[in-house]
Amino acid sequence: MTTDKNTWSGTVVKKNRALLDGSNLYRRLKLQLDDGTLISVKVDRGLWKELNVGDRLVKREGEAPRRG
């Protein structure tokens, strides 16, 4: 599941990247939200390279996800 929820915060549990359509590299993070829910989030290259498993990620309404 890829999420477009307005606000959330959670911990990175898995990093993944793949050429799903053969030409575009997609970077996704699997997060465990504070309420225990697991979600998948697409992120840009810079953020993906910056994060490691165990890092916190926060998204606020109208903003891109960021390290938190």
MDTraj code that builds the backbone (N, CA, C; nanometers):
import mdtraj as md
import numpy as np

residues = "MET THR THR ASP LYS ASN THR TRP SER GLY THR VAL VAL LYS LYS ASN ARG ALA LEU LEU ASP GLY SER ASN LEU TYR ARG ARG LEU LYS LEU GLN LEU ASP ASP GLY THR LEU ILE SER VAL LYS VAL ASP ARG GLY LEU TRP LYS GLU LEU ASN VAL GLY ASP ARG LEU VAL LYS ARG GLU GLY GLU ALA PRO ARG ARG GLY".split()
xyz = np.array([
    [0.0845, -0.1176, 0.0000],
    [0.0000, 0.0000, 0.0000],
    [0.0887, 0.1234, 0.0000],
    [0.0643, 0.2147, -0.0868],
    [0.1320, 0.3441, -0.0862],
    [0.0356, 0.4449, -0.0283],
    [0.0865, 0.5285, 0.0610],
    [-0.0035, 0.6182, 0.1319],
    [0.0049, 0.7613, 0.0825],
    [-0.1079, 0.8306, 0.0887],
    [-0.1144, 0.9736, 0.0626],
    [-0.1787, 1.0435, 0.1816],
    [-0.1762, 0.9790, 0.2987],
    [-0.2356, 1.0398, 0.4177],
    [-0.1729, 1.1773, 0.4393],
    [-0.2485, 1.2674, 0.4977],
    [-0.2018, 1.4038, 0.5158],
    [-0.0896, 1.4175, 0.6171],
    [-0.1020, 1.3554, 0.7326],
    [0.0019, 1.3644, 0.8351],
    [0.0264, 1.2280, 0.8971],
    [0.1514, 1.1991, 0.9272],
    [0.1880, 1.0760, 0.9955],
    [0.3312, 1.0878, 1.0459],
    [0.3694, 0.9970, 1.1328],
    [0.5086, 0.9843, 1.1760],
    [0.5330, 0.8379, 1.2086],
    [0.6555, 0.7932, 1.1817],
    [0.6861, 0.6533, 1.2055],
    [0.8344, 0.6246, 1.1910],
    [0.8667, 0.4960, 1.1995],
    [1.0038, 0.4483, 1.1958],
    [1.0255, 0.3638, 1.0705],
    [1.1386, 0.3847, 1.0032],
    [1.1740, 0.3078, 0.8840],
    [1.2054, 0.1645, 0.9256],
    [1.1356, 0.0675, 0.8645],
    [1.1634, -0.0731, 0.8924],
    [1.2257, -0.1440, 0.7720],
    [1.2150, -0.0830, 0.6519],
    [1.2736, -0.1439, 0.5324],
    [1.2903, -0.0383, 0.4241],
    [1.4017, -0.0472, 0.3503],
    [1.4248, 0.0380, 0.2335],
    [1.4218, -0.0504, 0.1103],
    [1.3614, 0.0008, 0.0021],
    [1.3496, -0.0780, -0.1190],
    [1.3578, 0.0140, -0.2397],
    [1.4197, -0.0331, -0.3462],
    [1.4179, 0.0395, -0.4733],
    [1.4081, -0.0625, -0.5850],
    [1.3406, -0.0238, -0.6930],
    [1.3181, -0.1184, -0.8020],
    [1.2881, -0.0444, -0.9307],
    [1.3195, -0.1087, -1.0419],
    [1.2826, -0.0604, -1.1747],
    [1.1514, -0.1291, -1.2127],
    [1.0426, -0.0803, -1.1595],
    [0.9145, -0.1475, -1.1779],
    [0.8658, -0.1446, -1.3209],
    [0.8933, -0.0375, -1.3934],
    [0.8479, -0.0300, -1.5321],
    [0.9631, -0.0453, -1.6312],
    [1.0808, -0.0802, -1.5817],
    [1.1955, -0.1028, -1.6681],
    [1.2767, 0.0208, -1.7001],
    [1.2270, 0.1405, -1.6685],
    [1.3036, 0.2604, -1.7017],
    [1.3121, 0.3618, -1.5879],
    [1.2205, 0.3575, -1.4915],
    [1.2216, 0.4523, -1.3807],
    [1.2525, 0.3804, -1.2500],
    [1.3479, 0.4347, -1.1751],
    [1.3849, 0.3765, -1.0470],
    [1.2965, 0.4364, -0.9381],
    [1.2206, 0.3509, -0.8717],
    [1.1311, 0.3945, -0.7653],
    [1.1923, 0.3589, -0.6304],
    [1.1894, 0.4550, -0.5378],
    [1.2442, 0.4344, -0.4041],
    [1.1295, 0.4380, -0.3044],
    [1.1198, 0.3313, -0.2259],
    [1.0112, 0.3214, -0.1278],
    [1.0675, 0.2854, 0.0075],
    [0.9984, 0.3336, 0.1085],
    [1.0293, 0.3005, 0.2465],
    [0.9084, 0.2315, 0.3073],
    [0.9321, 0.1274, 0.3830],
    [0.8253, 0.0677, 0.4620],
    [0.8396, 0.1263, 0.6014],
    [0.7312, 0.1834, 0.6521],
    [0.7316, 0.2495, 0.7819],
    [0.6345, 0.1820, 0.8769],
    [0.6724, 0.1811, 1.0041],
    [0.5780, 0.1434, 1.1080],
    [0.5379, 0.2724, 1.1765],
    [0.4102, 0.3085, 1.1591],
    [0.3602, 0.4313, 1.2183],
    [0.3519, 0.4175, 1.3700],
    [0.3344, 0.5304, 1.4365],
    [0.3280, 0.5318, 1.5818],
    [0.2146, 0.4458, 1.6371],
    [0.1081, 0.4265, 1.5572],
    [-0.0037, 0.3431, 1.6024],
    [0.0154, 0.1951, 1.5678],
    [0.1312, 0.1599, 1.5086],
    [0.1626, 0.0209, 1.4761],
    [0.1314, -0.0196, 1.3336],
    [0.0636, 0.0642, 1.2577],
    [0.0283, 0.0360, 1.1191],
    [0.1534, 0.0372, 1.0310],
    [0.1623, -0.0562, 0.9360],
    [0.2713, -0.0574, 0.8384],
    [0.2227, 0.0066, 0.7093],
    [0.3027, 0.0986, 0.6541],
    [0.2691, 0.1637, 0.5280],
    [0.3930, 0.1668, 0.4391],
    [0.3711, 0.1879, 0.3098],
    [0.4779, 0.2055, 0.2126],
    [0.4687, 0.3475, 0.1582],
    [0.5841, 0.4154, 0.1520],
    [0.5875, 0.5549, 0.1110],
    [0.6938, 0.5730, 0.0027],
    [0.6569, 0.6383, -0.1087],
    [0.7546, 0.6733, -0.2120],
    [0.8272, 0.8005, -0.1694],
    [0.9606, 0.8010, -0.1836],
    [1.0401, 0.9180, -0.1468],
    [1.1398, 0.9488, -0.2575],
    [1.1940, 1.0706, -0.2547],
    [1.2925, 1.1074, -0.3556],
    [1.4293, 1.0495, -0.3206],
    [1.5208, 1.0566, -0.4162],
    [1.6525, 0.9945, -0.4034],
    [1.7313, 1.0484, -0.2844],
    [1.7301, 1.1798, -0.2654],
    [1.8071, 1.2399, -0.1570],
    [1.7647, 1.1901, -0.0205],
    [1.6344, 1.1874, 0.0043],
    [1.5843, 1.1401, 0.1326],
    [1.6113, 0.9913, 0.1494],
    [1.5930, 0.9134, 0.0432],
    [1.6156, 0.7693, 0.0501],
    [1.7595, 0.7386, 0.0902],
    [1.8555, 0.8115, 0.0322],
    [1.9976, 0.7897, 0.0636],
    [2.0323, 0.8336, 0.2058],
    [1.9602, 0.9318, 0.2574],
    [1.9866, 0.9884, 0.3896],
    [1.9386, 0.8983, 0.5039],
    [1.8351, 0.8196, 0.4791],
    [1.7715, 0.7414, 0.5848],
    [1.8265, 0.5997, 0.5953],
    [1.8210, 0.5468, 0.7169],
    [1.8567, 0.4082, 0.7455],
    [1.7424, 0.3438, 0.8221],
    [1.7410, 0.2112, 0.8255],
    [1.6416, 0.1395, 0.9044],
    [1.6563, 0.1851, 1.0496],
    [1.5440, 0.2158, 1.1122],
    [1.5431, 0.2629, 1.2499],
    [1.5281, 0.4139, 1.2627],
    [1.5484, 0.4874, 1.1534],
    [1.5338, 0.6331, 1.1561],
    [1.3862, 0.6711, 1.1589],
    [1.3581, 0.7890, 1.2150],
    [1.2218, 0.8418, 1.2208],
    [1.1942, 0.9276, 1.0985],
    [1.0706, 0.9208, 1.0512],
    [1.0264, 0.9999, 0.9380],
    [0.8933, 1.0642, 0.9751],
    [0.8777, 1.1926, 0.9381],
    [0.7574, 1.2679, 0.9722],
    [0.7035, 1.3332, 0.8461],
    [0.5712, 1.3313, 0.8301],
    [0.5079, 1.4050, 0.7214],
    [0.3955, 1.4893, 0.7806],
    [0.4001, 1.6164, 0.7479],
    [0.2942, 1.7080, 0.7898],
    [0.2141, 1.7478, 0.6664],
    [0.0907, 1.7880, 0.6862],
    [0.0018, 1.8246, 0.5762],
    [0.0646, 1.9346, 0.4916],
    [0.0656, 1.9129, 0.3602],
    [0.1185, 2.0121, 0.2669],
    [0.2696, 2.0107, 0.2529],
    [0.3391, 1.9197, 0.3230],
    [0.4847, 1.9127, 0.3160],
    [0.5270, 1.7738, 0.2683],
    [0.6494, 1.7655, 0.2209],
    [0.7075, 1.6369, 0.1837],
    [0.7561, 1.5663, 0.3106],
    [0.7670, 1.4330, 0.3085],
    [0.8221, 1.3643, 0.4250],
    [0.9634, 1.4130, 0.4534],
    [0.9989, 1.4164, 0.5829],
    [1.1328, 1.4578, 0.6222],
    [1.1771, 1.3786, 0.7440],
    [1.3061, 1.3775, 0.7639],
    [1.3630, 1.3097, 0.8797],
    [1.3119, 1.3771, 1.0055],
    [1.2768, 1.2974, 1.1038],
    [1.2200, 1.3567, 1.2232],
    [1.2662, 1.2881, 1.3449],
])
top = md.Topology()
chain = top.add_chain()
for i, resn in enumerate(residues, 1):
    res = top.add_residue(resn, chain, resSeq=i)
    for name in ("N", "CA", "C"):
        top.add_atom(name, md.element.get_by_symbol(name[0]), res)
traj = md.Trajectory(xyz[None], top)
